[in-house]
Amino acid sequence: MQLRTSNGFGTVDIVTGTNKITGHQLAADWTQAVPSLSFFSLADELATVFVIQTLTDPAHSTSGFWEALLDANYGGPTVTNADYCIHKDFTNRRKLPLFGYGDIQRSQIHNRAMQILDLPDVVGPPMITDFAVTTLDKAKPSLFAKIVNKDGSDVIQWWLLQTGAPETTDSEHDNATSDDATSRWRQVG
């Protein structure tokens, strides 16, 4: 679940040209947000997604409410009591956003995550560089992933993902149980 206005987490203020957001509800608890990982966005279809850099709890903030500093200055118009969301759920290894039923700003958050992953100075394990989708069996589409070293040399391995169902809707995916999981990765090269 995202922390957002519609879930009882109040509203926020943000001033044009600054990177500080201020919450407006004492009962709102932003402790689940993780600095340098969690995303912040106003609840607007065109809103920019920011990374929260620091959090200050109400006992230590100048406003008496939750405050956060973002990774860049806000360029939109100054807003007061605006609806917002803080995205707090990520994969363990790559820190990619995970979405739950009813989460908002999905495309904006996904796009921001892809921009971060695409930075040239990111260091880490090997990368997936090529994909091939096959539909030999329409009931079980397959995805091949080519994994190479960061410098582009040496194919490390090819992996195959086989899924048990062609496609599911978001609600079907969100309601799936571990018994429904039919996707399997297996090394093919």
C-alpha positions in Angstrom: 0.0 0.0 0.0 1.3 3.4 -0.9 1.2 6.2 1.6 -1.3 8.7 0.1 -4.2 11.1 0.7 -6.9 8.6 -0.1 -5.5 6.1 2.5 -5.8 8.6 5.3 -2.3 10.1 5.2 -3.4 13.7 4.8 -2.3 16.3 2.2 1.0 18.2 1.5 2.3 21.6 0.7 5.1 22.3 -1.7 6.5 25.6 -3.0 7.7 26.2 -6.5 11.5 26.1 -6.8 12.0 24.2 -3.5 12.6 20.6 -2.7 10.7 20.5 0.7 7.3 18.9 1.2 5.3 19.3 4.3 2.5 17.0 5.4 -0.7 18.1 7.1 -1.9 15.3 9.4 -0.4 14.4 12.7 -1.7 10.9 12.5 0.1 10.3 9.1 3.1 8.1 9.7 5.8 8.3 7.0 8.2 6.1 8.9 7.7 3.4 6.2 9.2 5.7 3.6 12.9 4.9 3.0 15.2 7.9 2.3 17.1 7.6 -1.1 14.6 4.9 -2.2 11.0 5.9 -1.8 9.3 7.9 -4.5 7.1 11.0 -3.9 4.6 12.4 -6.4 1.6 14.7 -6.3 -1.5 12.7 -7.3 -1.8 14.2 -10.8 -1.5 12.3 -14.0 1.3 14.6 -15.2 3.1 14.9 -11.9 6.9 14.4 -11.7 8.2 11.6 -9.5 10.9 12.5 -7.1 13.1 10.4 -4.8 12.8 11.3 -1.1 16.3 12.2 0.2 15.5 12.9 3.9 12.6 12.6 6.2 12.0 14.6 9.4 9.4 13.5 11.9 6.9 15.9 13.5 8.8 16.1 16.8 11.9 17.4 14.9 10.4 19.4 12.1 9.9 23.1 11.9 6.2 22.7 11.0 5.3 20.2 13.6 4.3 17.8 10.8 6.2 15.3 8.6 8.6 16.9 6.3 10.8 15.5 3.4 13.5 16.8 1.1 13.3 15.6 -2.5 16.1 14.9 -4.9 15.3 17.9 -7.1 13.4 21.2 -6.9 9.7 21.1 -7.6 9.0 23.1 -10.8 5.2 23.1 -10.8 2.9 25.7 -9.2 2.9 26.2 -5.5 0.2 23.9 -4.0 -1.4 23.7 -0.5 -3.3 20.7 0.8 -2.5 18.7 -2.3 -3.2 15.0 -2.7 0.0 12.9 -3.0 1.5 9.5 -2.9 4.7 8.0 -1.4 5.7 4.8 -3.0 7.4 2.5 -0.5 7.4 -1.1 -1.9 10.4 -2.3 -3.8 12.1 -5.5 -4.8 14.9 -6.6 -2.4 17.8 -6.9 -4.9 17.4 -4.3 -7.6 15.1 -2.0 -5.6 12.5 -1.9 -8.5 9.0 -0.6 -7.6 6.4 -3.2 -6.7 2.8 -2.2 -7.2 -0.2 -3.3 -5.2 -3.9 -3.2 -5.9 -5.2 0.4 -6.1 -1.7 2.0 -6.3 -1.7 5.2 -8.3 1.0 6.9 -10.5 2.1 3.5 -11.8 3.4 4.6 -15.2 5.2 7.7 -13.8 6.8 5.6 -11.0 7.8 2.9 -13.5 9.3 5.4 -15.9 11.3 7.1 -13.1 12.7 3.7 -12.0 13.7 3.0 -15.6 15.5 6.4 -15.8 17.4 5.5 -12.6 18.4 2.1 -13.9 19.5 3.6 -17.2 22.1 5.9 -15.6 25.5 5.3 -17.1 27.4 5.3 -13.8 25.3 2.6 -12.1 27.6 -0.1 -10.8 26.5 -3.6 -10.0 26.0 -7.1 -11.3 25.6 -8.2 -14.9 22.9 -6.7 -17.0 20.1 -8.1 -19.1 20.7 -6.7 -22.6 18.5 -8.5 -25.1 15.1 -10.1 -24.9 13.3 -12.5 -27.3 9.7 -13.4 -26.9 8.4 -16.6 -28.4 4.9 -17.9 -28.7 5.6 -21.5 -29.7 2.8 -22.5 -27.3 0.2 -19.6 -27.1 -0.9 -20.9 -23.7 2.6 -20.5 -22.4 4.5 -17.5 -24.0 8.2 -17.5 -23.2 10.7 -14.8 -22.7 14.4 -15.2 -23.2 16.9 -12.9 -21.5 20.5 -12.5 -22.5 22.7 -11.6 -19.5 26.2 -10.1 -20.2 29.0 -8.4 -18.2 28.6 -4.7 -17.5 31.2 -3.8 -20.2 29.2 -5.8 -22.8 31.7 -8.6 -23.1 31.0 -12.3 -22.7 27.6 -13.7 -22.7 27.2 -15.1 -19.2 24.0 -17.1 -19.8 20.7 -17.2 -21.5 17.6 -17.7 -19.3 14.1 -18.7 -20.3 11.0 -17.5 -18.5 7.9 -19.6 -19.2 4.6 -18.4 -18.0 1.5 -20.5 -17.4 -1.0 -17.9 -18.6 -1.0 -15.5 -21.6 -1.7 -12.3 -19.7 -3.6 -11.3 -16.6 -5.2 -8.0 -15.6 -3.7 -6.0 -12.7 -6.5 -7.2 -10.4 -6.0 -10.8 -11.3 -2.2 -10.4 -10.7 -2.7 -8.6 -7.4 -5.1 -11.3 -6.2 -2.9 -14.2 -7.3 -1.7 -16.6 -4.6 1.6 -18.6 -4.5 -0.4 -21.6 -5.8 -1.3 -19.6 -8.9 2.4 -18.9 -9.7 3.3 -20.8 -12.8 6.3 -18.7 -14.1 9.6 -20.5 -14.0 13.1 -19.3 -15.0 15.4 -21.9 -16.3 18.9 -21.6 -17.7 19.2 -22.6 -21.4 22.7 -21.7 -22.3 
